[in-house]
């Protein structure tokens, strides 16, 4: 593999200033292969497979090609929580667990998780349930979840409020 002088300078710049370990590994691999290091040795040193090095060389090793060593944007893991579960959770919180046949007098994240499995066949972690409670405006205070009085958010991290149709209850639930 032969890199142009421009590509070499660009790769060296990536090695010096990239905050991303993926970009750093790609840059180091391309420069090492350009300098004649065996692919198997480069792969071992960087902790990747030889095929990965071959893929990078194939993708970035074309002469005079602009190098963009960063990962392409991806959608990420799909959410497991859906909007219809918000309404189900809020409707559940309006009722006492004892009214629904549970032995506990207070809702807990674990009990809500169990309820989601038994009534909706939704297998979600307790942490997912807790996260949704926080998003819907509940906070852990004095050993219980309480409504904070703030508007529930969409969970996008930007503070966007949940549409009014979802609503919110002042129920208190235990951890």
Long-range contacts (C-beta under 8 A, 24 or more apart in sequence): 1-30, 1-33, 1-34, 1-57, 1-61, 2-34, 2-61, 2-63, 3-30, 3-31, 3-34, 3-61, 3-63, 4-63, 4-64, 6-64, 7-63, 7-64, 7-65, 7-67, 8-34, 10-67, 11-67, 11-69, 14-67, 14-69, 18-69, 20-70, 20-71, 22-69, 22-70, 22-71, 23-69, 23-70, 26-56, 26-60, 26-69, 27-69, 29-53, 29-56, 29-57, 30-56, 30-57, 30-60, 30-61, 30-67, 30-69, 33-57, 33-61, 80-124, 80-128, 81-124, 81-128, 81-131, 81-132, 81-155, 83-166, 85-116, 85-120, 85-122, 85-132, 86-132, 86-136, 86-162, 86-166, 87-166, 88-116, 88-119, 88-120, 89-116, 89-129, 89-132, 89-133, 89-136, 90-136, 90-166, 90-167, 90-168, 90-169, 93-169, 93-171, 93-173, 94-169, 94-171, 104-174, 106-144, 106-172, 106-173, 106-174, 107-145, 107-171, 107-173, 107-174, 108-173, 108-174, 108-175, 109-133, 109-175, 112-173, 131-155, 133-173, 135-162, 136-162, 136-166, 136-168, 137-168, 138-173, 140-175, 143-174, 143-175, 144-172, 144-173, 144-174, 144-175, 145-172, 145-173, 145-174, 145-175, 146-172, 147-171, 147-172
